[in-house]
Amino acid sequence: MDVRDLIRGLESAGQPSRFLDRQIVQIIGWQKAAGPIGGDGRPTVRWIPPGASKPRRCPLYTLDLHDAYSLAVQIDPDHIGAFVKEGEMSRAQLEGGAVAYGATPAIALCVAVLKLKYALP
């Protein structure tokens, strides 16, 4: 998936999405790994972050503001940013990056992080 397609998907999402969370981890370099067998008899999917050896759950980037913030810190710990709720939409911006919009503050922050990381307007 191209990062621009992911950003468009995030900008048009009306609510948090586990599908988009998984797309984010893939774009930033996490690797998919089979986890323990779930209640349905199939292996669960876990993700291994770059530089790690143990799988983890996929963060709730589009739902949880703390997870979205941890993404921002992971991508660039020195940037300062802010977000505001504007009616039905949220707006976020990181220092030196483009203004980003999303249905929730977490989604807007994810868009801002990806735009900054990949130097997109």
C-alpha positions as CSV (number, residue, x, y, z in Angstrom):
1,M,0.0,0.0,0.0
2,D,1.2,3.5,-0.9
3,V,1.4,6.0,2.0
4,R,-0.7,8.4,0.0
5,D,-3.5,5.8,-0.3
6,L,-3.3,5.2,3.5
7,I,-3.5,8.9,4.2
8,R,-6.6,9.3,1.9
9,G,-8.2,6.3,3.7
10,L,-7.5,7.9,7.1
11,E,-8.8,11.3,6.0
12,S,-12.0,9.7,4.7
13,A,-12.6,7.4,7.6
14,G,-15.7,8.3,9.6
15,Q,-14.5,6.3,12.7
16,P,-11.6,4.4,14.0
17,S,-10.6,1.3,12.0
18,R,-8.5,-1.8,12.9
19,F,-7.9,-2.2,9.2
20,L,-6.3,1.2,9.0
21,D,-4.3,0.5,12.2
22,R,-2.9,-2.6,10.5
23,Q,-2.1,-0.5,7.4
24,I,-0.2,2.0,9.5
25,V,2.0,-0.7,11.2
26,Q,2.8,-2.2,7.8
27,I,3.7,1.2,6.3
28,I,6.1,2.0,9.2
29,G,7.8,-1.4,9.0
30,W,6.2,-3.8,11.4
31,Q,6.2,-7.4,10.3
32,K,3.2,-9.8,10.6
33,A,3.6,-12.9,12.8
34,A,1.3,-15.7,13.7
35,G,0.3,-15.6,17.4
36,P,-1.3,-18.2,19.6
37,I,-4.4,-20.1,18.5
38,G,-7.6,-18.1,19.1
39,G,-11.0,-19.3,20.3
40,D,-12.0,-20.0,16.7
41,G,-9.1,-22.4,16.2
42,R,-7.1,-20.1,14.0
43,P,-3.8,-18.4,14.8
44,T,-4.1,-14.8,16.0
45,V,-2.1,-12.2,14.1
46,R,0.6,-10.3,16.0
47,W,3.0,-7.7,14.9
48,I,6.7,-7.3,15.4
49,P,8.0,-3.7,15.5
50,P,11.3,-2.8,13.8
51,G,14.2,-3.7,16.0
52,A,12.1,-5.9,18.3
53,S,12.1,-9.7,18.5
54,K,8.8,-10.3,20.3
55,P,5.4,-9.8,18.7
56,R,2.9,-7.3,20.1
57,R,-0.7,-6.4,19.5
58,C,-1.3,-3.9,16.8
59,P,-1.7,-0.5,18.5
60,L,-5.1,1.2,18.4
61,Y,-3.7,4.2,16.5
62,T,-7.0,5.4,15.1
63,L,-9.0,4.9,18.3
64,D,-6.7,5.7,21.2
65,L,-5.1,9.1,21.4
66,H,-2.3,7.7,23.6
67,D,-1.4,5.1,20.9
68,A,-1.5,7.9,18.2
69,Y,0.8,10.0,20.4
70,S,3.2,7.0,20.8
71,L,3.3,6.8,17.0
72,A,4.3,10.4,16.8
73,V,7.0,9.9,19.4
74,Q,8.3,6.8,17.6
75,I,8.5,8.6,14.3
76,D,10.1,11.8,15.7
77,P,10.4,12.3,19.4
78,D,11.5,15.9,19.1
79,H,8.5,17.4,17.3
80,I,5.9,19.5,19.1
81,G,2.3,19.2,17.9
82,A,-1.2,20.0,18.7
83,F,-4.7,19.1,17.8
84,V,-8.1,20.7,18.0
85,K,-11.7,19.5,17.6
86,E,-13.5,21.6,15.0
87,G,-17.2,20.6,14.9
88,E,-17.4,17.0,13.5
89,M,-13.7,17.0,12.5
90,S,-10.4,17.2,14.2
91,R,-7.3,19.0,13.0
92,A,-3.7,18.2,14.0
93,Q,-0.3,19.6,13.1
94,L,3.3,18.7,14.1
95,E,6.0,21.3,14.0
96,G,7.3,21.6,10.5
97,G,4.5,19.4,9.1
98,A,1.3,19.9,7.2
99,V,-2.1,20.5,8.7
100,A,-4.0,17.2,8.9
101,Y,-7.7,16.4,9.3
102,G,-9.5,13.4,10.6
103,A,-12.8,12.3,12.2
104,T,-11.1,12.0,15.6
105,P,-8.1,13.6,17.2
106,A,-6.3,10.2,17.0
107,I,-6.9,9.9,13.3
108,A,-5.9,13.5,12.6
109,L,-2.7,12.9,14.6
110,C,-1.9,9.7,12.6
111,V,-2.4,11.7,9.3
112,A,-0.1,14.5,10.6
113,V,2.6,11.9,11.6
114,L,2.5,10.2,8.3
115,K,2.6,13.5,6.3
116,L,5.6,14.6,8.4
117,K,7.5,11.3,8.1
118,Y,7.0,11.1,4.4
119,A,7.3,14.8,3.7
120,L,3.9,15.1,2.2
121,P,1.8,18.3,1.9
